[in-house]
Amino acid sequence: MRLSGRVAIVTGGARHIGAAYARKLAEEGAAVVIADILDGETVADEIRAAGGRALALKIDVSDEADTGRMALETVKAFGRIDILVNNAAIFINIQRHPFYEISAEEWDRVSAVNIKGPFLCAKAVFPQMKEQKSGKIINISSSTAYWGTPNFLHYVASKAALIGMTRSLAREVGEFNICVNAIAPGLVEHEGQNAPKVLTELQLKERSIKRLQTPEDLLGVLTYLASSDSDFVTGQTMVIDGGSILY
Ligand SMILES: NC(=O)c1ccc[n+]([C@@H]2O[C@H](COP(=O)([O-])OP(=O)(O)OC[C@H]3O[C@@H](n4cnc5c(N)ncnc54)[C@H](O)[C@@H]3O)[C@@H](O)[C@H]2O)c1
């Protein structure tokens, strides 16, 4: 149990990779708040049934009133905020088009959730982390920001933005002992994954480790970045993709 006594918020934790993050942080001893536009009660129930502490909140990360409520309710329920996993994003439901077919409205919606969302969540938890003089903010980017997947410009731009935000925010909050890092996963298989088959095949071909990636492949690095093992690591983006992007 490397996170005993810690309190974590996982945005977009109601399903798929976010749910795996929430379960893992709970397994390591953290109380977990699942903040999602979807109902996170099933995941929260699972965590409680396994003896952990969890709370599900209906939150739209692109709405500042909601992200403020997320921080308040977390402190009310569990007394502190140690870890924020900025995982919520428009991903599974996104339309893949050539860039000239992406409407301005679609671009704005992806940016509002995938870029403004992590910003608002960081802003909401910062006063509590500052007061505690400690905190871990983990932004979920994507290897696509390095790879430059075509027909996905709105999404790729949003995940590249998180790498810059991770660096810039790390410098702003380091003096308060708050670490800001990012995880950039490769294509991860789960029951909701609907990426074109050709993309899965291409990723497999380019990977050093020749197998499909699962949410579990991300959990070791997540725990490392959430725990005190990484207390002197900040501003970094860790690409976890079985050795496809090498830098
Ligand atoms: N699956 C992959 O191949 C892959 C690869 C690299 C990065 N990622 C990133 O990992 C994260 C999780 O991806 P996933 O595959 O589980 O996709 P997903 O679409 O199932 O997960 C996104 C979660 O965010 C929630 N969400 C969406 N809009 C929200 C909003 N406005 N407010 C609050 N919650 C909102 C969704 O309800 C969902 O639970 C995303 O940030 C995604 O960009 C995924």
The ligand as an SDF file (V2000), in Angstrom:
LIG
                    3D

 44 48  0  0  0  0  0  0  0  0999 V2000
   -7.4950    4.4100  -25.1540 N   0  0  0  0  0  0  0  0  0  0  0  0
   -6.4170    4.8710  -25.7420 C   0  0  0  0  0  0  0  0  0  0  0  0
   -5.9250    4.2930  -26.7080 O   0  0  0  0  0  0  0  0  0  0  0  0
   -5.7320    6.1140  -25.2230 C   0  0  0  0  0  0  0  0  0  0  0  0
   -4.4290    6.3950  -25.6780 C   0  0  0  0  0  0  0  0  0  0  0  0
   -3.7710    7.5050  -25.2110 C   0  0  0  0  0  0  0  0  0  0  0  0
   -4.4020    8.3590  -24.3260 C   0  0  0  0  0  0  0  0  0  0  0  0
   -5.6700    8.0710  -23.9120 N   0  0  0  0  0  0  0  0  0  0  0  0
   -6.2900    8.9910  -22.9500 C   0  0  0  0  0  0  0  0  0  0  0  0
   -6.6540    8.2480  -21.8100 O   0  0  0  0  0  0  0  0  0  0  0  0
   -7.8050    8.8460  -21.2120 C   0  0  0  0  0  0  0  0  0  0  0  0
   -8.8880    7.7950  -21.0310 C   0  0  0  0  0  0  0  0  0  0  0  0
   -9.2270    7.2570  -22.2920 O   0  0  0  0  0  0  0  0  0  0  0  0
  -10.2330    6.0510  -22.5180 P   0  0  0  0  0  0  0  0  0  0  0  0
   -9.6720    5.2240  -23.6120 O   0  0  0  0  0  0  0  0  0  0  0  0
  -10.5710    5.4180  -21.2090 O   0  0  0  0  0  0  0  0  0  0  0  0
  -11.4600    6.8570  -23.1650 O   0  0  0  0  0  0  0  0  0  0  0  0
  -12.9410    7.2050  -22.6590 P   0  0  0  0  0  0  0  0  0  0  0  0
  -13.4880    8.1090  -23.7160 O   0  0  0  0  0  0  0  0  0  0  0  0
  -13.6740    5.9860  -22.3240 O   0  0  0  0  0  0  0  0  0  0  0  0
  -12.6590    7.9790  -21.3050 O   0  0  0  0  0  0  0  0  0  0  0  0
  -12.8950    9.3320  -21.1000 C   0  0  0  0  0  0  0  0  0  0  0  0
  -13.6460    9.5080  -19.7970 C   0  0  0  0  0  0  0  0  0  0  0  0
  -13.7990   10.9180  -19.6060 O   0  0  0  0  0  0  0  0  0  0  0  0
  -15.1620   11.1820  -19.3350 C   0  0  0  0  0  0  0  0  0  0  0  0
  -15.5040   12.5300  -19.7880 N   0  0  0  0  0  0  0  0  0  0  0  0
  -15.6650   12.9520  -21.0710 C   0  0  0  0  0  0  0  0  0  0  0  0
  -16.0040   14.2600  -21.0740 N   0  0  0  0  0  0  0  0  0  0  0  0
  -16.0420   14.6650  -19.7840 C   0  0  0  0  0  0  0  0  0  0  0  0
  -16.3230   15.9100  -19.1500 C   0  0  0  0  0  0  0  0  0  0  0  0
  -16.6510   17.0000  -19.8470 N   0  0  0  0  0  0  0  0  0  0  0  0
  -16.2560   15.9580  -17.7870 N   0  0  0  0  0  0  0  0  0  0  0  0
  -15.9550   14.8560  -17.0590 C   0  0  0  0  0  0  0  0  0  0  0  0
  -15.6900   13.6550  -17.6110 N   0  0  0  0  0  0  0  0  0  0  0  0
  -15.7240   13.5700  -18.9610 C   0  0  0  0  0  0  0  0  0  0  0  0
  -15.9380   10.1110  -20.0820 C   0  0  0  0  0  0  0  0  0  0  0  0
  -17.2620   10.0040  -19.5770 O   0  0  0  0  0  0  0  0  0  0  0  0
  -15.0590    8.8900  -19.8270 C   0  0  0  0  0  0  0  0  0  0  0  0
  -15.3610    8.2890  -18.6030 O   0  0  0  0  0  0  0  0  0  0  0  0
   -8.1920   10.0080  -22.1020 C   0  0  0  0  0  0  0  0  0  0  0  0
   -7.5830   11.1840  -21.6080 O   0  0  0  0  0  0  0  0  0  0  0  0
   -7.5760    9.6380  -23.4320 C   0  0  0  0  0  0  0  0  0  0  0  0
   -7.3310   10.7800  -24.2210 O   0  0  0  0  0  0  0  0  0  0  0  0
   -6.3550    6.9680  -24.3430 C   0  0  0  0  0  0  0  0  0  0  0  0
  1  2  1  0
  2  3  2  0
  2  4  1  0
  4  5  1  0
  4 44  2  0
  5  6  2  0
  6  7  1  0
  7  8  2  0
  8  9  1  0
  8 44  1  0
  9 10  1  0
  9 42  1  0
 10 11  1  0
 11 12  1  0
 11 40  1  0
 12 13  1  0
 13 14  1  0
 14 15  2  0
 14 16  1  0
 14 17  1  0
 17 18  1  0
 18 19  2  0
 18 20  1  0
 18 21  1  0
 21 22  1  0
 22 23  1  0
 23 24  1  0
 23 38  1  0
 24 25  1  0
 25 26  1  0
 25 36  1  0
 26 27  1  0
 26 35  1  0
 27 28  2  0
 28 29  1  0
 29 30  1  0
 29 35  2  0
 30 31  1  0
 30 32  2  0
 32 33  1  0
 33 34  2  0
 34 35  1  0
 36 37  1  0
 36 38  1  0
 38 39  1  0
 40 41  1  0
 40 42  1  0
 42 43  1  0
M  CHG  2   8   1  16  -1
M  END
$$$$
